[in-house]
Amino acid sequence: MEPLLKKIEAQLAGLPVTVTLQLPGGRRVGPADAGVRLGFSDWSGLATLAAGQIGQVAQDYVEKRVAIEGSMRDLMAAAAGLLPGSPVASDTRWWTQMLRRARSLASHSPHRDAEQIQFHYDVSDDFYALWLDPRRVYSCAYYRDVDMSLAQAQEAKLDHICRKLMLRPGERFLDIGAGWGGLLLWAAEHYGVRATGITLSKNQHAHVQRLIEKKGLRERVQMHLVDYRKLDESMPYDKIASVGMFEHVGQANMPAYFGKIMRLLKPGGLVMNHGITAGSLQPGQLGAGMGSFIERYIFPGGELLHVSHVHKDLALAGLEMVDTENLRPHYARTLWAWSDGLEARLDEARAVLERTHGAARAGAVLRAYRLYLSGCAMSFERGWISLHQVLATRPDGRMETGGLRGAQSAYPFKRDYIYAGSLENR
């Protein structure tokens, strides 16, 4: 084992934070006052660490084969330094891509999608409420001002989307994957739209139904527990938003997904697709075992595409991309806010999860989420994954719109309308 230990000691010496290892049998390697402390119950875990398979180390932590002490920020700094190379390097061989596409197709039937969504979003509403903002907006915030709180940045994001969509009173607005209703209710209350939201999460559906009743919005807001593929196309919507949704659609279903949106949208209408995108041009999971960790413990069936593939599938469906904005660093800050919020309430989180999952399972869920939130924050910071808001229109064929010949939609083809004024002055 000495060659393995020498390799690990050399790796640890080059890290930006100090790390101590507790070896099987009790021996320690590294300074006693290190910022990060890792304890291993067997030698295989050390070999995994030496190989830079940090996703497998994370799995060992969830399954209690590795103990971790220290802040999540220091831990992620160490994890990034232990990687043998870029985790976004993809296998571009044609048969690998074909296998991925076949797996994608098999993983995203309506029944499988419902199971996968409920696996994640129905963990526990009370658990999510501990570290999300009061509106429970579970997607990238928009730090329009750098000193904003998480709650303020989430409201700024909701308004940013509504401005981009040019929502107007009385318009029919569809929110695909409406979550706990943040955008759905914001659009109805602040922009006067007639709003419809859909979700596959039973918990989210019940929560939003309660909010609709509490706010007296039953005449203008509806929330349905339904798959997007089953939505009625006979009465198209003026505006559509899909926030944090298409990551669950799957590469193979992306053309059908955008095709469905095309048919649900009125000619000349606007659609906002806000979603996580891949850092690699080729579809595939993050390397070093990180993608496998997310697939197993957090988002089964989740798939990411590079924004260029999003543009391609959107265009093939007949939609025209009119604006794309990269909010990657905003999501890094959002995730750190979530991570810090969870770390500050670990005892409460464990108690909440024990009520719904039992003591043994609760510990594993909590350990997985600690690594998921901080690991994703690190991944956005380093550009391994990204977040894009893609605004598109369904062309209506009219040649004169808003004084611009050939616009063929409500979009003004300039950004002034998005940023004019401020949320406080509306």
Residue, then its C-alpha position, 0 to 999 in steps of 0.5 A: m500500500e505504500p506506493l498508493l499512499k505516496k501517490i495520494e500524499a503527492q496529490l494532497a500536497g498540491l491541493p488548495v486546502t489542507v486534507t487529512l486522511q484516516l486510513p483503515g486501521g487508524r493511521r493518519v496522513g496529513p496535518a491534524d488541523a486540516g480543513v477537510r478530513l476523510g476517513f476510510s473503512d477499507w483500502s478500495g476507497l483510497a484507490t478510488l480517491a487516488a484515481g480521481q473518481i470523486g463521484q465514487v467517493a461521494q457514493d461511498y460517503v452516502e453509503k457510510r464507507v467514507a466519513i467526511e468532516g469540514s465545510m462543503r466549500d473546502l471539500m469541493a475545492a479539494a475534489a476539483g483538485l483531485l480530478p485527473g482531467s476535465p470531467v466534460a471530455s466526451d466519448t464521441r464514438w458513433w456507437t457510444q452516441m447510439l447507445r446513449r440515444a437508445r437509453s434515452l428513449a427507453s428512459h423517458s416514457p410517460h410512466r418512467d418520467a412520472e416515477q423519476i420526477q416523483f423520486h426527486y421532487d417528492v422527497s419531502d416538501d418540508f425538507y426543501a422548504l428548509w433551504l429554498d426561498p419562501r416561494r420555493v423556487y427550485s431553479c437558478a436565481y437572477y442576481r440582478d444586484v450583487d447584494m441581493s438575498l436569495a429570496q430577492a434574486q428569485e423574485a428578480k428571476l421570476d420577473h426577468i422571465c415575465r419581462k422577456l415573455m412580454l406578458r400582458p393582462g388577459e393572455r393565456f400563459l402555460d408553465i410547463g413543470a411549474g414546481w411549487g408555483g413560484l412563476l405561475l403565481w407571480a405571472a398571475e399576480h403581477y402581470g394579470v395573465r390567465a395561468t395554467g401550470i403542470t407538474l408530475s409531482k404529487n406534492q408540488h401539485a397539492h402545494v400549489q392547489r392550496l396556494i391558489e385557494k389561499k390567494g383567491l386565484r381559482e378563476r385565473v390560475q389552474m394547476h394540473l397533474v399531467d404529462y406535457r405530452k398529454l396537453d390539449e392543443s386545441m386552444p394554443y397559449d399566448k406565452i409558454a415557459s418551461v423552467g428547469m423542465f427539459e433536463h428531464v425530457g431526454q435527448a431522444n425526446m427533445p424534437a418531440y418536446f419542442g414540437k409539442i411546444m410549437r403546437l401549444l403556442k399561438p402563431g406570433g407567441l413566445v416561449m421561454n426555455h430556462g434549463i441546465t445545459a452541458g459543458s460538452l458538445q456531445p451528450g453524456q454525463l459528467g466524468a469522474g463518476m459525478g454524472s453516475f452519482i447524480e443519476r443514482y441518488i438525485f435525478p434518475g433519467g436526467e440528461l443535459l444537452h449543449v445549448s447548440h443542440v437545444h438551438k438545433d432541436l428548437a429550430l427543427a420544430g419550427l421555432e425561431m430563437v430570438d434571444t439566448e442568455n447564459l446565467r451560469p455564474h448566477y446558478a453557482r451562487t444560487l446553489w451555494a446559497w442552497s448549500d449554505g442554507l442546508e448546512a445551517r439546518l442539518d439537524e432540522a433536515r435530518a429530523v424532517l427526513e426521518r419522519t418520511h424516510g425513517a432514520a437509516r434512509a434519512g441519513a443517506v438522503l441528507r448526505a446525498y443532498r449535501l454533496y449534490l448541492s455543493g458539487c453542482a455549485m462547483s460544477f457551475e463555477r468551473g463551467w462544466i455545466s451551464l444554464h441558458q434562458v432561450l427565448a423563441t417564437r412561433p413565426d406567424g407569417r406576417m411581414e409587418t410587426g411593430g414597425l419592423r418588416g419581417a418580424q413575424s412575432a410579438y418580439p421587438f428584436k431589441r432588448d430594451y423592453i427587458y431591462a427598462g425600469s426596475l422591479e421596485n418601480r413597477 
